[in-house]
């Protein structure tokens, strides 16, 4: 909190900043699990802790638009994504309405049970070709759920990954806007 700064003739603005409440959601990791006969799986504790710290008790689940996996969205992330999509689409354009409808039609709202488990519908599991062995992969602000199968790895070959990362990130020494004192 800022107090009076100098003489301002009674027209001072008091400003309160609370930086301790700023916390970014970071869901990372690759954790294997199993779905029980009732269609439930424990959400890994590392993810539960992050979600609880953010006060996220509602999750949204949908099949990924591009990959054979399911995606768990914390409510705040889902709301932001749906709002962003809706703003880009015209409600009076039939094709764009169909795109929006397709995107949201199979979304399911989930909550964890008292034991920290998620109940998956058979319909969602079938869409992603998921059986009992699964992988939870933290993607920053979402969690992907993949079938745990050696034949369908959602990862890149290490050599391919390093080349792709180099292409994307480039060489920082090539950036003319950065002054490196040790380089001439």
C-alpha positions in Angstrom: 0.0 0.0 0.0 1.3 3.4 -0.9 0.9 6.3 1.5 1.0 10.0 0.8 3.8 10.9 -1.6 4.8 14.5 -1.3 2.2 17.2 -1.1 -0.7 16.6 -3.4 -3.3 19.0 -2.1 -5.7 16.2 -1.0 -6.0 14.7 -4.4 -3.7 11.7 -3.9 -4.5 8.3 -5.2 -4.0 5.4 -2.8 -2.9 2.2 -4.6 -2.9 -1.2 -3.1 -1.0 -4.0 -4.8 -1.1 -7.6 -3.6 1.6 -9.5 -5.5 1.3 -12.6 -3.2 -1.9 -13.6 -4.9 -0.4 -13.8 -8.4 0.3 -17.4 -9.2 0.4 -19.0 -12.6 -0.9 -22.5 -13.2 1.9 -24.8 -14.2 0.8 -28.4 -14.8 3.8 -30.4 -16.0 4.8 -34.1 -15.9 4.2 -37.5 -17.5 2.5 -39.9 -15.1 1.1 -43.3 -15.8 -2.1 -44.6 -14.2 -4.9 -47.1 -14.6 -8.6 -46.7 -15.1 -10.6 -49.1 -12.8 -13.6 -51.2 -13.9 -16.0 -48.3 -13.0 -14.2 -45.9 -15.3 -12.3 -44.0 -12.6 -8.7 -42.9 -12.4 -6.8 -41.0 -9.7 -5.7 -37.6 -10.9 -2.0 -37.6 -10.0 -1.3 -35.7 -6.8 1.1 -33.3 -8.4 -1.7 -32.0 -10.6 -4.3 -32.1 -7.8 -2.0 -29.9 -5.6 -1.6 -27.2 -8.3 -5.4 -27.2 -9.0 -6.2 -27.0 -5.3 -3.7 -24.1 -4.9 -5.6 -22.3 -7.7 -9.0 -23.1 -6.2 -9.9 -25.1 -9.3 -12.5 -27.7 -8.3 -14.3 -28.0 -11.6 -12.7 -29.5 -14.7 -13.9 -29.8 -18.3 -13.0 -32.8 -20.5 -13.1 -33.0 -24.2 -11.5 -35.0 -27.0 -8.5 -33.1 -28.5 -9.3 -31.6 -31.9 -6.0 -32.9 -33.4 -4.7 -35.9 -31.5 -6.2 -39.2 -30.1 -6.3 -38.0 -26.5 -8.5 -36.4 -24.0 -7.8 -32.9 -22.5 -8.7 -31.8 -19.0 -9.2 -28.1 -18.7 -9.4 -26.3 -15.3 -12.6 -24.2 -15.3 -10.8 -20.9 -15.6 -8.7 -22.1 -18.6 -11.8 -23.6 -20.3 -13.8 -20.4 -19.8 -11.0 -18.3 -21.3 -10.6 -20.7 -24.3 -14.3 -20.8 -25.1 -14.6 -17.0 -24.7 -11.6 -16.6 -27.1 -13.1 -19.0 -29.7 -16.6 -17.4 -29.4 -15.1 -13.9 -30.0 -13.5 -15.1 -33.2 -16.7 -16.6 -34.5 -19.8 -14.8 -36.0 -23.1 -16.1 -34.5 -24.8 -15.2 -37.8 -22.5 -17.3 -39.9 -23.8 -20.9 -40.2 -20.4 -22.5 -40.8 -18.9 -20.7 -37.8 -21.8 -21.7 -35.6 -21.2 -25.3 -36.7 -17.5 -25.0 -35.7 -18.5 -23.7 -32.3 -21.1 -26.4 -31.8 -18.6 -29.1 -32.8 -16.1 -27.8 -30.4 -18.4 -27.7 -27.3 -20.9 -30.5 -28.1 -19.1 -33.4 -26.3 -17.6 -31.4 -23.4 -18.2 -32.9 -20.0 -17.9 -31.1 -16.7 -16.1 -33.1 -14.0 -15.3 -32.9 -10.3 -12.9 -35.0 -8.4 -14.5 -37.4 -5.9 -13.4 -37.4 -2.2 -10.5 -39.7 -3.1 -9.2 -37.5 -5.9 -10.5 -39.7 -8.8 -12.1 -38.6 -12.1 -15.0 -40.6 -13.5 -14.6 -40.9 -17.3 -17.6 -41.7 -19.5 -17.3 -44.7 -21.8 -18.1 -42.4 -24.7 -15.1 -40.1 -24.0 -12.7 -43.1 -23.5 -13.9 -44.6 -26.8 -13.4 -41.3 -28.7 -9.7 -41.3 -27.7 -9.3 -45.1 -28.0 -8.4 -45.3 -24.3 -8.7 -48.6 -22.4 -7.2 -49.1 -18.9 -3.6 -47.9 -19.0 -3.3 -44.2 -19.4 -0.7 -41.4 -19.3 -1.5 -38.0 -17.8 0.7 -35.4 -19.5 0.8 -31.9 -18.0 0.8 -29.3 -20.8 1.1 -26.1 -18.7 -2.5 -25.1 -18.2 -4.2 -28.3 -19.3 -3.7 -32.0 -18.8 -3.7 -34.5 -21.7 -4.8 -38.1 -21.1 -3.3 -40.6 -23.5 -3.7 -44.3 -24.0 -0.5 -45.9 -22.5 0.7 -47.8 -25.5 4.2 -48.2 -26.8 2.9 -48.0 -30.4 1.2 -44.7 -30.0 3.8 -42.4 -28.3 2.7 -38.8 -28.1 6.4 -37.8 -28.0 8.9 -36.9 -30.6 12.2 -38.8 -31.2 14.9 -37.0 -29.1 16.9 -36.1 -32.2 13.9 -34.7 -34.1 12.9 -32.8 -30.9 16.3 -31.1 -30.6 16.3 -30.1 -34.3 12.8 -28.7 -34.0 13.6 -26.8 -30.9 16.7 -25.3 -32.5 14.6 -24.2 -35.5 12.0 -22.6 -33.2 14.3 -21.0 -30.7 17.3 -20.4 -32.9 20.7 -19.3 -31.7 20.3 -16.5 -29.2 23.7 -15.1 -30.3 22.1 -14.3 -33.7 19.7 -11.8 -32.2 21.0 -8.3 -33.0 18.8 -6.8 -30.2 20.7 -8.6 -27.5 24.1 -7.2 -26.4 26.4 -9.9 -25.1 29.4 -8.3 -23.4 31.7 -11.4 -23.8 31.2 -11.4 -27.6 33.0 -9.2 -30.0 
